[in-house]
């Protein structure tokens, strides 16, 4: 079982579970890699402090720098809140150590679970292929099934911690993990993975096309309003989403896109609309512009 990661300095997210323990074990043997172990204690379980101590001990065993933070989110925190807090911490550690990227232990089963979750939630075209590597974030285990990671851990007599909430099927991801994925045989998995890969290829081509259109219809940071107003509604939604991403605006949902598209096509010049998190869209006579709200 091999992973590919170019030489460099990385912050490795280690929860203490089998996936991240195997990732750290494999990366430690990679030539030319300088590693920092990072652990975020969400504070959502009574025994989470034991995970922290375990990962700290693991970092000491490998003689690697260790960074951690106690989130104290509480048992009622949502998965989205926990994820945002975790990645905020990991990005902070990456900048502190001037590392070229974060490395996480997401694997093939995570790819399938995430695709199913996004299909059930009605996520747009990017939902099917949402889990992947990108600049500043490496996920070198995406082609490796969970069972192979467990086999690697057992073969090398690795120790890990089991998250007690992983058995709670009240969480959608756990329900999919325990009830749906086990029904997939090998061919089912391969067919679904092929669909995900094709979706990613389609998205890459469409994103490149949209980015080119936006560049051609932009002037001084604004988007040509007359051109945008002539687009069919579904196309306008895709252009609006791509335009927001081009301007580093993330985290919007379908409802936000619908609202902004209608505003962009119908609002009188001079009107301003909230996008999210301190970003506004101003409708001019000839163009649409994004701006940060001054606090």
C-alpha positions in Angstrom: 0.0 0.0 0.0 1.7 3.2 -1.2 0.8 6.9 -1.1 2.2 9.7 -3.2 3.2 13.0 -1.6 5.9 15.2 -2.9 8.7 16.2 -0.5 8.0 19.2 1.7 6.7 20.4 5.0 3.2 19.2 6.1 0.8 19.6 9.0 -0.8 16.1 9.5 -4.3 16.1 11.1 -4.3 13.2 13.6 -7.5 12.4 15.5 -6.2 9.2 17.0 -8.4 7.0 15.0 -7.1 4.2 12.8 -7.2 6.2 9.6 -5.0 9.1 10.8 -2.7 6.7 12.8 -2.0 4.8 9.6 -1.5 8.0 7.6 1.1 9.2 10.1 2.8 5.9 10.1 3.1 5.9 6.3 4.1 9.5 6.0 6.8 9.1 8.7 8.6 6.7 6.3 8.3 9.1 3.3 11.7 10.5 2.3 12.0 14.3 2.2 8.8 15.0 4.3 8.9 17.3 7.4 5.9 16.7 9.5 4.0 18.5 12.2 1.3 16.5 14.1 -1.9 18.5 14.8 -4.8 17.5 16.9 -8.1 19.4 17.5 -10.0 18.3 20.7 -13.6 19.2 19.8 -14.7 18.8 23.4 -17.9 17.0 22.3 -17.2 13.8 24.1 -16.3 13.1 27.8 -13.3 11.0 26.7 -11.9 13.4 24.1 -9.1 14.4 26.4 -7.8 10.9 26.3 -7.6 11.2 22.5 -5.4 14.3 22.9 -3.0 12.5 25.3 -2.8 9.6 22.9 -1.9 11.7 19.9 0.6 13.7 21.9 2.3 10.5 22.9 2.3 9.3 19.3 4.0 12.5 18.2 6.6 12.0 20.9 7.2 8.5 19.7 7.9 9.7 16.2 9.8 12.7 17.6 7.7 15.2 15.7 6.4 18.7 16.7 2.9 18.6 18.2 0.2 21.3 18.1 -3.3 21.0 19.6 -6.3 23.1 20.6 -9.2 22.4 22.9 -12.4 23.5 21.2 -14.9 22.9 24.0 -17.8 22.9 21.5 -20.1 20.8 23.6 -22.1 17.6 22.9 -24.8 19.5 20.9 -22.4 21.0 18.3 -23.2 20.2 14.7 -20.9 18.3 12.3 -20.6 21.5 10.2 -19.6 23.6 13.3 -17.0 21.0 14.4 -15.6 20.8 10.9 -15.2 24.5 10.6 -13.5 24.8 14.0 -11.2 22.0 13.1 -10.1 23.4 9.8 -9.7 26.9 11.2 -7.3 25.4 13.8 -5.4 23.4 11.2 -5.0 26.4 8.9 -3.6 28.4 11.8 -1.0 25.7 12.5 -0.1 25.5 8.8 0.6 29.2 8.7 2.5 29.1 12.0 4.8 26.4 10.7 5.0 27.8 7.2 3.9 24.3 5.9 2.9 23.9 2.2 -0.2 21.9 3.0 -2.4 20.1 5.4 -2.7 16.4 5.1 -5.8 14.5 6.2 -6.7 10.8 6.4 -9.8 10.8 4.3 -10.0 7.5 2.4 -12.1 5.8 -0.3 -15.0 5.0 2.0 -15.2 8.7 2.9 -15.4 9.5 -0.8 -18.4 7.2 -1.2 -20.1 8.3 2.1 -19.7 12.0 1.2 -21.2 11.5 -2.3 -24.2 9.7 -0.8 -24.8 12.4 1.8 -24.6 15.1 -0.8 -27.0 13.2 -3.1 -29.5 12.8 -0.3 -29.2 16.5 0.6 -29.8 17.6 -3.0 -26.4 19.3 -3.3 -25.5 20.7 -6.7 -23.2 19.3 -9.4 -20.1 19.6 -7.1 -21.6 17.5 -4.3 -20.9 14.2 -6.0 -17.2 14.8 -6.2 -16.8 17.1 -3.2 -14.0 15.2 -1.5 -10.6 15.6 -3.1 -7.2 17.3 -2.8 -6.7 20.9 -3.6 -4.0 23.6 -3.1 -3.0 23.7 0.6 -4.8 20.4 1.4 -3.6 16.9 0.5 -5.7 13.7 0.9 -3.3 10.9 -0.2 -5.5 8.0 1.0 -8.6 8.7 -1.3 -8.0 5.6 -3.4 -7.5 3.3 -0.3 -10.5 1.4 1.2 -11.0 1.5 5.0 -10.4 -2.2 5.3 -7.0 -1.9 3.8 -6.1 0.8 6.4 -7.2 -1.5 9.2 -5.2 -4.4 7.7 -2.1 -2.1 7.6 -2.6 -1.1 11.2 -2.9 -4.7 12.4 0.0 -5.8 10.3 2.3 -3.2 11.9 0.8 -3.6 15.4 -0.3 0.0 15.5 -2.6 1.2 18.3 -5.4 3.7 17.8 -8.5 5.2 19.6 -12.1 4.4 18.7 -14.4 7.4 18.6 -17.5 6.3 20.7 -19.8 8.5 18.5 -18.9 6.5 15.4 -21.5 3.8 16.4 -24.3 6.3 16.8 -26.5 5.9 13.7 -28.4 9.1 14.6 -25.6 10.8 12.6 -26.4 10.4 8.8 -22.8 9.6 8.0 -22.7 6.7 10.5 -26.0 5.4 9.2 -24.6 5.3 5.7 -21.4 3.7 6.9 -23.1 0.9 8.8 -26.3 0.4 6.9 -25.7 1.3 3.2 -22.1 0.9 2.3 -21.9 -2.7 3.5 -24.5 -3.6 0.9 -22.2 -2.5 -1.9 -20.2 -5.3 -3.4 -16.8 -4.7 -5.1 -18.4 -3.9 -8.5 -21.0 -1.6 -6.9 -18.2 0.4 -5.3 -16.2 0.6 -8.6 -19.2 1.7 -10.6 -20.0 4.5 -8.0 -16.3 5.6 -7.9 -16.3 5.7 -11.8 -19.4 7.9 -11.6 -17.7 10.2 -9.1 -14.5 10.5 -11.3 -16.6 11.3 -14.4 -18.4 13.9 -12.4 -15.1 15.4 -11.3 -13.9 15.6 -14.9 -17.1 17.2 -16.1 -16.9 19.7 -13.2 -13.3 20.6 -14.1 -14.2 21.3 -17.7 -17.3 23.3 -16.8 -15.4 25.3 -14.1 -12.7 26.2 -16.7 -15.4 27.3 -19.2 -17.2 29.4 -16.6 -14.0 31.0 -15.4 -13.2 32.0 -19.0 -16.6 33.5 -19.5 -16.4 35.5 -16.3 -13.0 36.9 -17.3 -14.4 37.9 -20.7 -17.4 39.6 -19.1 -15.6 41.3 -16.2 -14.2 44.8 -16.0 -12.4 46.3 -13.0 -13.6 43.4 -10.8 -17.3 43.8 -11.8 -19.5 41.4 -13.8 -21.3 42.7 -16.9 -24.9 43.0 -15.8 -26.5 43.1 -19.3 -24.8 39.9 -20.2 -25.7 38.2 -16.9 -29.3 39.3 -17.3 -29.7 37.5 -20.6 -28.5 34.1 -19.2 -31.1 31.3 -18.6 -31.8 31.0 -14.9 -30.0 27.7 -14.4 -26.9 29.0 -16.2 -27.0 32.2 -14.2 -27.0 30.1 -11.0 -23.8 28.4 -12.2 -22.2 31.7 -13.2 -23.1 33.3 -9.9 -21.6 30.4 -8.0 -18.4 30.4 -10.1 -18.1 34.2 -9.7 -18.4 34.0 -5.9 -15.7 31.3 -5.8 -13.4 33.3 -8.1 -13.6 36.1 -5.5 -12.9 33.7 -2.6 -16.4 33.6 -1.3 -17.3 30.2 0.0 -20.0 28.5 2.1 -23.1 29.8 0.2 -26.1 27.6 -0.4 -28.7 27.2 -3.2 -31.1 29.6 -1.5 -28.4 32.3 -1.4 -27.6 31.8 -5.1 -31.3 32.0 -6.0 -31.6 35.3 -4.1 -28.5 36.9 -5.6 -29.4 35.9 -9.2 -32.9 37.4 -8.9 -31.3 40.6 -7.4 -28.7 40.8 -10.1 -31.3 40.6 -12.8 -34.0 42.9 -11.3 -32.6 45.3 -8.8 -32.4 49.0 -9.6 -28.9 50.5 -9.9 -27.3 51.4 -6.6 -29.0 48.7 -4.5 -26.8 46.5 -2.3 -27.4 43.0 -1.1 -25.8 40.9 1.6 -24.0 37.8 0.3 -22.6 36.3 3.6 -20.0 36.8 6.2 -19.4 40.5 5.6 -19.5 40.4 1.8 -22.0 42.4 -0.2 -23.1 42.6 -3.9 -23.8 45.9 -5.4 -26.0 46.2 -8.5 -24.7 49.0 -10.7 -26.1 50.2 -14.0 -23.6 48.2 -16.1 -22.0 45.8 -13.7 -22.3 43.8 -10.5 -19.6 44.2 -7.9 -18.6 42.4 -4.7 -17.2 44.3 -1.7 -16.3 43.7 1.9 -18.5 45.4 4.5 -16.5 47.8 6.7 -17.0 47.2 10.4 
